[in-house]
Amino acid sequence: MKIEAIDLFCGAGGLTRGLLDAGVVVKAGFDMDAACKHAYEHNNVGSKFHESDVSQLTKADLERHWSKGAIRLLAGCAPCQPFSTAANAARTPDDKRYDLLDHFSRLVTSSLPDLVTMENVPRVKNHPPFERFVERLRKHKYDVWFKTVSCTDVGVPQTRKRMVLLASRLGKLERKLVAPEFDADLSVRAAVGHLKAIDAGTHDKDDPIHVARALNELNLTRIRASKPGGTWEDWPEHLRSECHTKDSGLSYRSVYARMSADAPSPTITTQFFNFGTGRFGHPEQDRSLTPREAAILQSFPDDYQFVADGEPVYMAVLGRLIGNAVPPKLGEAIGKTLISHSTAIAASKRATARASGRKPRSQARQRPRPA
């Protein structure tokens, strides 16, 4: 029996790509962002994108995609922004994203898939929607496991940490992820060093998203004064901005900074293409990251296409698609873990049937009917 998945909040297809690489069949992805459609379907053949608001989906909307008799997996990686550190002060009562985890919970408890997975920022565990979600899963006889995972442990060349939840109605889960195969060297240099060198404000003619944002003269001078892995404190005084001279600015040492070539990258956010919004300076070239570099540091394949041939490239759109994505290698680890779990449960049931003298159900169905 194959695991068949539906991917809610699917975005550009990071989780779907990883599940497919693990051997899970992904039947459909749902997301409100129409810009995700090309990336999702072009790179994940056989998985259909549906532009839909998850808060409006019903049990019937999901069940039409799962095949009869398949092991059903529902994945729901709701937007993480409402649960991040910065959101605590900035959240407003009308931010509907905070309720999306409750809508995912509603869909789980109405359709009762065999398997469930979600990932989010580690702080999601401190919020009532997550507590309600886990409580409802357990009420509906799911075995539930969740843990904060370092993405480097599953092959993502990035220091990102994510909270991963798995739940199963098939039986008890192993309390660990099955890591996929990956190269031991997870440094920025190993990940993106093979890409063509380009200058700020230019692009690689062979790859439309290997494009670097232009820098003004001041920021070009600043990045030339920046050391890999260093901070703006390495600059001469005259290059520092006014905010750097204030006490509040001292806690923001990772803005206007270069990555280290010999270590994994910091967390890729939706603003990775801006030198001033994080440690997003290239470790060796005088520019910020390109979308292609950011995608590879998220563990997307080198040839993952985010923009259709001939279509314009918009940095803000690519920032959203790549920065918000589930790293595919993390998705692959989730898929491998659930395949291992379902295989072990099936083997245990077969062994129990043999020990009791009963034939497994698949053999029993093959017995000829009496004449």
Phi, psi and omega in degrees: 000132180272148169277129176245128186247151165240131186251105176275147185056048193287340181055220182280000172104021181298310179294317179302315179301317180293318178297317178298318179297330179282339182112009176274139175275123179254113186279324186200152173233141181238133177199150179281340188275106182298336181294345181279342192302310183298310182300318183296309187279324183296321185266348185231070187301130181099345178259123187264131178271136177235118178282099187213150173274116183301330180294344180258357182286154178236170175307316181297324179298327180278314190294340178289346182265332180281139176280151178296130177088353180284157169282119190264127178242130174244120180250138181215089180264082184296155180308136186272344188305321181295343185252002182283168180300316183294333185287339184303318181272333187269346186296139177246156182300336182266012177282099185289345180297333180295336182270353187294330177293327175293324178291323174299316178300319179300318181291325177295311186287342177272324183263341179046062174296160179293324185228149179222143171217149172211157171220152182195184176292150181305328183290350179301333181296341183269005187247144182305322180301323178290318179299318178295320181300310180297319180299317181291321177301312181294325177297328181263026170070030173270138165278129189239134174223136174214152185199148171281125186246133171278121186297335176297336180289344180242013172099013177267124183281060190201141183278013180305141173240136181225148173270122181248131176242136172235143177218144184216138169261002181276329183164188184285133180276150166291146183268049177196159175269146173271110183286137174286171175289141176202159178293141183293328182277106181254028180284160176300319180299315180295326184284314189236004183295341181279349182286155182296135176290133179223163178263162173303135179083007180235175179217165176275121184296341180267355181214104186296340179258005169270073187228134183253136179294145179292150176242139175287172185300321181295312181289332175293321176294321180296314183291329177292334178271358184270137178264141175305127181079000182269199180222178177294348176292345176283346183283158167297152184306321187291346179271346184284147179277168182300324182294334180290340181274351181268155178301322181294333181283343182292338181276356182248062183278348183263012170266156184050054184222153175269148169289161170270133181291334189260014179224163173300157180287161169290177180302128177280120179253181180289351181251025185300340184273358179256121179302325187274000186253006180170192177276067186245015173283137177300141184294337186231332181260148187276074182191172173273175180296153171264160175302325179295317178296317180297320179296318179294321177292341172275355179082018170291149174301152182303329186258016179296123186264119180262339183230133179296150179307129177086352180276151180292152180257118178247120184301317183297322179292313179296323177301317180292314183295319184275315183293329181272356187286150166286127178302125182306324179295327175292319176298323178294320177298319178298314180298314180297322180295317181288326175295315178300318180297311183292326177294317180295320179296317179297317180296321179296320179292322178295318179296320178295320180295318179296318181295330181271358180085002178269147176281143174305151185304323182296326178282321182301325181291341183273354181295135180290145176288147177295146180294000000 
